[in-house]
Amino acid sequence: MFCLKKSVLTCGLRFLTAVFLILTFIFVFSATSQIIGPSHLVVALLGADVVLPCHLEPADDLTSKSLEWGRLDLEPRFVHVRHSGQDLQNQNLGFKGRTSLSTEKLKRGDLSLTLSDVKLSDNGTYRCYMVSEDMESNVQLLVGAASSPFITGIDRSGGSVVLECTSSGWYPEPEVSWMDSEGHLVSAGPPETVRGPDDLYTVSSRVTVDKRHGSTVTCRVHQDRTNQTRLTQIRVSDAPARVSILLVTLFIFLLATAITLWKLRQNTLTGISSYTAM
């Protein structure tokens, strides 16, 4: 409909008002809609499944949107890609078959990524990205590993015993401490740490304690960033002594001698039997 000459000004004002309202709506929507990620570090244990949180506020149906999870330090960077409602296969091979998005959650504006069977190589910062709206949020993942320690007694001379605590399969590097039966820290020597070819740490620590009847000692291995702690306890009077290499060698020598003598006796008896038969 064309405006009459005498109402051109009125039509112009209406047009400008409509444009203003549309621009205002777009501005308000773009200003209030945002991708929200976690405010804290996400921690997962080696081999477990983990969810990397990410959602749209206010919530909207995202099933038909183009979405991308990626790590910018990788080549290719794509961890999981969804376009027009379809999950694509052009992802980094290190994540093939280990990622998924929930269609039901996408309907509610939740584009959290599930990552299965996590590996140490999964450590890093992930980008949750809505392509068409050019909105993103970052999620930092730390993959940890932990295992229970064990204690051995390696020297029982005099009125004291030297104990050694060892624990393998940790990531990141943990700390080792000793406590007495009352929970007080016991002074120990500097721990030894070895990083294996699988990037997992083995730690060991030694402490000298008195042989008091019924006293207990606790070895505590802790990793602060993953909040993982493993404990083991031993009664000092029950501390098993490490078997001497000399004793093991002597036992093997005696066993080999006994077997040799038995074979010689069997051969002798066989020879005597053959001679008698002749």
Steps between C-alpha positions, in 0.01 A plus 500: 500500500634838400486795729300805394701815455347661800584200721855437381635625830272266692604199289864590539466513876324163506772345282777638719317378811473147356868499406590625846295226669654229283853623565424530870372142510809373318729698727327383820498138388865503397595682819319263733557169321834347586686172522578404859777260601621385842674746729731228629749246371340173382685196638470141375689183588686305235270259315175652630229696315462873553248769406633838385221743602372767263152649457313791344329767709216560457434142389397435141467197274844432350429176314520668158786736581860472383714418803869435544712361782871544440849537638694776332835336585419198281511449124230450394339683791159332475401281796130476409308680223123519445347673195130543427402227744759246383821388678788522255802269479766763427649483849851449630575125486605504866132551594338272246220296659545665842279811481123557503233769539157424646210590268264530797735742674549701182124566495546673836801705394757264653790423265721326758743251348546147636855372457552129563803299614710809569874493437786714624519652152148639557641757743440850370261788435188425295293757313120471495393701194166592338601571142203703368478722812880525534480432874746289695616385842811315618521189718828385654538125553757335726536123476648345814609156615549351846584166662534356850845502663666212683755492784799271551751479783855513365712521817414376850837548668513635857192648657362656181375394160536667160176494301458569131171610342457459124213590268488475120264631234441864602429812296578781556797449733376437859643576844587240766477546875517281813285515812526328837217326685378836633483660155809716544738546209821295523823645363624301200771521238441664161274291274618343177291555189526321165293584193442198280467479119121508548537840675379351830697569817642253754586650839678349799597629844692360798456568868671371816271423796543347845391140564231575753258219576168553321596828333374569148633710215297636207630588154290764320530573127310808385451700180361846569371600153300180450412476872603135509632337818607142570600365842658184634584409858731250668578390855868557560543166680353326194711676240623234256875504441621504141651166404873518446626439146771281651241271658311472174821415315591240763156341476523475120848348526387236752196417288711460185750279692221277630355459149844415358568240768157344445563471125845343561344245737231416243762451229706278732201283585414470131855386420501240777168361381628469143818321616303253712272422209802403290 
